[in-house]
């Protein structure tokens, strides 16, 4: 018989055994209301790894006494789904718990859809990906979407203690003592991933030599050793990665250097230098812009240095650039001005190019009046002369609204106001 992992054996069998996710399973919340009504609807449960998506799906089926079948969208073929549908036809109903549901190909989706619509099967999909990004709209429109949250440290501790004290499925028979420091470390290092915490505890329980009285003592040192291979809470292909990138940019935009460095550290741990480089380049021009125009070239130089040396040394030039970006004055005036102009163009506000600005470098242009009245600015004092440049229908437009951030843009603002107020 295959030895099942502790995390598998400790899966809840009833909705009341689910740890966390109170926004869904507490009395009065949506999934709890489904149970009370004895009507389980098709749904997708999505969220970070180790939050109990598959466990919740199975617990829901067991709470209502429904038959269920666990499938995987990657490893199970369409034939496996056909067998499940035949079982549903014979028994009247079936809950299909579909892991990695975002990986369902079109043929499998097309096969399952009519059976979901007819309620022959209740589909509970489980995925770490955001269904709004990864799930086919045809499926998404026919089911409910519920997001699971990472467990808190205290919630992970509850699960660990439950595993230690469970005589049937847990570790109580092994006579384990777990120090408070070790308990804290398992819960903290898991970073909200209950499966990782239970895996670490199980490794500690089976790899630690018992003392003379057959007691297994798990201290902080053991806990650290057993959790050292714990992967970071997101990988560069997961939905959480984009949440961190978003928080990274917003922290820099908000001039919080400590938060900026925190999210940079998380991105470095995920090992995705390409995404870091792209986001830093955007930030330098979108959020810093004219308030510190040298931030752009210096950021590009830091990125080039980081790419040349690679990790772990890449963190050094990146940290320098991030501190400068976070503490630089901020201005989005340049790209906002362009967006305003683009908005006019796309709404049909174009107008004719003034005739004195039209190309006059071809034979016959002068006879058409092209360029005749153009004033060459370099021929005037200060290299500037007042004349019309915008199409006549847009001459009232002021796209650029200079901000008073940083000495460079303050100088631009002064020049802009002098030009626009010239009589």
TAQUIMO-V762399 format. One record per residue. RES is the residue in one letter. PSI is psi in degrees with one decimal (999 if undefined). Layout:
res->[RES RES]
psi->[PSI PSI]
//
This chain:
res->[X X X X X X X X X X X X X X X X X X X X X X X X X X X X X X X X X X X X X X X X X X X X X X X X X X X X X X X X X X X X X X X X X X X X X X X X X X X X X X X X X X X X X X X X X X X X X X X X X X X X X X X X X X X X X X X X X X X X X X X X X X X X X X X X X X X X X X X X X X X X X X X X X X X X X X X X X X X X X X X X X X X X X X X X X X X X X X X X X X X X X X X X X X X X X X X X X X X X X X X X X X X X X X X X X X X X X X X X X X X X X X X X X X X X X X X X X X X X X X X X X X X X X X X X X X X X X X X X X X X X X X X X X X X X X X X X X X X X X X X X X X X X X X X X X X X X X X X X X X X X X X X X X X X X X X X X X X X X X X X X X X X X X X X X X X X X X X X X X X X X X X X X X X X X X X X X X X X X X X X X X X X X X X X X X X X X X X X X X X X X X X X X X X X X X X X X X X X X X X X X X X X X X X X X X X X X X X X X X X X X X X X]
psi->[135.1 132.2 113.6 142.3 152.8 -40.6 -34.3 -45.0 -29.1 8.1 137.8 147.4 -0.9 151.3 -31.3 -14.5 -7.2 131.8 129.2 -163.9 35.0 -23.0 -11.1 -37.6 -4.6 154.1 133.3 -16.2 165.2 -48.2 -36.7 -36.3 -36.2 -43.8 -44.8 -34.9 -4.2 40.7 95.4 125.2 155.4 142.0 165.2 127.8 120.4 151.7 -179.5 163.1 145.8 17.0 -3.4 31.6 -53.4 -39.2 -42.2 -42.4 -45.4 -40.2 -37.6 -44.5 -43.0 -36.3 -37.8 2.5 31.7 144.6 140.8 157.5 129.8 121.0 162.8 126.4 -20.7 -49.6 -25.6 138.0 171.7 -33.1 -38.9 -36.0 -35.6 -39.5 -42.3 -39.6 -40.1 -38.5 -40.8 -38.8 -33.8 -36.2 -13.0 -32.1 159.7 138.1 121.0 115.9 113.2 102.7 151.8 42.5 -25.7 -11.8 5.8 124.6 172.3 -38.7 -41.4 -40.0 -47.4 -33.7 -41.1 -31.6 -51.3 -30.4 -29.3 -42.6 -36.4 -3.7 18.0 -38.0 150.7 114.0 124.1 103.1 145.2 132.0 150.9 -9.1 150.5 116.9 -23.4 -20.2 -32.7 -15.2 135.3 130.7 -28.6 -37.9 -44.7 -34.9 -12.2 1.2 169.2 147.5 127.5 127.5 128.3 146.2 151.3 142.3 147.8 166.4 -43.3 -36.9 -38.3 -39.0 -39.7 -43.8 -39.7 -43.9 -37.2 -41.3 -38.2 -31.6 0.8 117.2 -27.9 -50.8 -18.0 -144.6 12.1 -34.4 -17.7 -1.2 72.8 136.7 130.0 119.4 155.8 -35.0 -40.4 -42.8 -44.9 -41.3 -43.1 -44.6 -40.3 -46.0 -24.3 -22.0 43.5 -2.9 100.4 -37.5 -42.4 -39.9 -44.8 -37.2 -40.9 -43.2 -41.5 -42.6 -43.0 -41.2 -36.0 -11.8 -7.4 127.9 129.1 154.2 -176.9 -26.7 17.3 16.4 137.2 115.8 116.4 112.0 -174.7 -40.5 -42.4 -43.6 -42.3 -41.8 -38.8 -18.3 1.8 -23.5 11.0 122.5 160.2 163.5 -9.8 154.0 169.9 -3.1 -4.2 161.8 -34.6 -28.1 -39.8 -28.6 -41.4 -41.7 -40.8 -46.3 -34.6 -52.3 -41.2 -30.8 -40.5 -44.4 -34.9 4.1 27.4 95.2 -34.9 -44.4 -37.2 -44.1 -34.6 -49.2 -31.9 -43.0 -40.5 -39.2 -36.4 -42.1 -31.1 -14.6 26.0 79.2 -33.1 -46.7 -38.4 -47.3 -45.0 -44.5 -39.0 -39.3 -44.1 -45.2 -43.3 -34.8 -29.0 -44.0 -29.2 -53.3 -131.0 -10.6 -28.1 76.1 -21.8 -12.0 -34.6 -59.0 -37.1 -34.7 -43.6 -37.5 -40.1 -39.8 -42.7 -41.5 -42.5 -42.9 -32.5 -40.5 -24.1 173.0 147.1 -14.2 -22.4 -26.0 -25.5 -57.5 -31.9 -41.2 -39.1 -46.8 -39.3 -41.5 -43.2 -44.7 -43.8 -38.0 0.8 151.0 154.5 140.5 128.8 18.3 -36.6 -52.3 -27.8 -36.4 -44.4 -41.1 -36.3 -41.4 -42.1 -37.0 -41.7 -44.8 -45.0 -18.4 8.7 3.0 86.4 -60.5 167.3 140.8 129.2 140.9 -31.1 -9.3 -8.2 156.3 131.2 19.8 26.1 156.3 131.1 -8.5 -39.2 -36.8 -20.3 -0.8 10.3 123.3 2.9 -43.4 12.3 133.5 121.3 109.5 -33.0 -13.5 3.6 155.2 134.4 3.4 27.1 142.7 141.9 126.2 167.2 133.8 -38.7 153.0 152.0 -39.1 -10.6 13.8 -15.1 -4.7 138.7 94.3 -42.9 126.1 92.0 144.0 155.8 56.0 116.3 145.4 -29.9 -49.3 -26.8 -38.0 -40.4 -39.2 -42.5 -46.3 -43.3 -43.7 -37.2 -43.1 -44.5 -19.7 4.4 133.2 999]
//
